[in-house]
Amino acid sequence: MRLYVPATLADLDAVTVTTRVGWWDVPPRGAHAVTAALVSALPDEDDEAREYAAFLAAADASLMLVAGSADAVPLRVVVTVEVPEHAVSDSAGDVPPSGVDVGEVPGTKVEAIHVDEPEAAADVRAVLAAVDADDDAALESATERVDQRDLLWYHPTEAHQVPRP
């Protein structure tokens, strides 16, 4: 099953890189995937659009991980992995329809890494500042700027070379 795992740049330090691929001991956490609930929520979309919706939900969740860590680099990170379906369960609680929980999956092959470009750090910091200030108008504006940015694609072997602001 393909998962889009929200992460931080610190999580990339745990990726083991070989000459051809990256491996990651995926820790237990929330992730996003094309689930039955997402298919129901997007009945007129094709598989690619549903995968993109799951990917964007993971990018939003990455932003929350950054917000929850005082020393996190202010960039969104999504790690794409393939895991056995038995390692994944439906998420409980208030999550997007793509939300799943994944148990620990050691030695998982990383398919791709997506990270904001370093210039996005200012927009991510603006989102975090608006959250801290409880400023809804500033939060909406900053979130819109972040949402308009594409995450850059990196091969798993480039995990430790992702530029940082």
Number of C-alpha atoms within 10 A of each C-alpha: 13 15 26 31 28 28 26 23 22 13 16 21 12 15 23 18 17 10 7 8 17 23 19 21 15 22 12 13 14 22 26 31 26 24 18 12 14 19 17 11 14 15 10 10 12 10 12 10 13 21 22 14 20 25 25 20 24 29 29 18 24 23 24 16 18 24 20 11 11 9 9 15 18 28 27 28 29 31 28 23 19 13 19 11 10 9 13 20 13 16 18 10 7 7 14 17 22 27 27 22 18 24 14 14 16 12 14 17 20 24 18 19 25 24 23 23 18 14 12 20 18 15 20 24 19 20 25 21 16 19 15 11 11 11 12 11 10 16 19 13 15 20 19 13 15 24 15 8 13 14 20 13 16 16 15 27 19 17 24 14 10 18 12 14 11
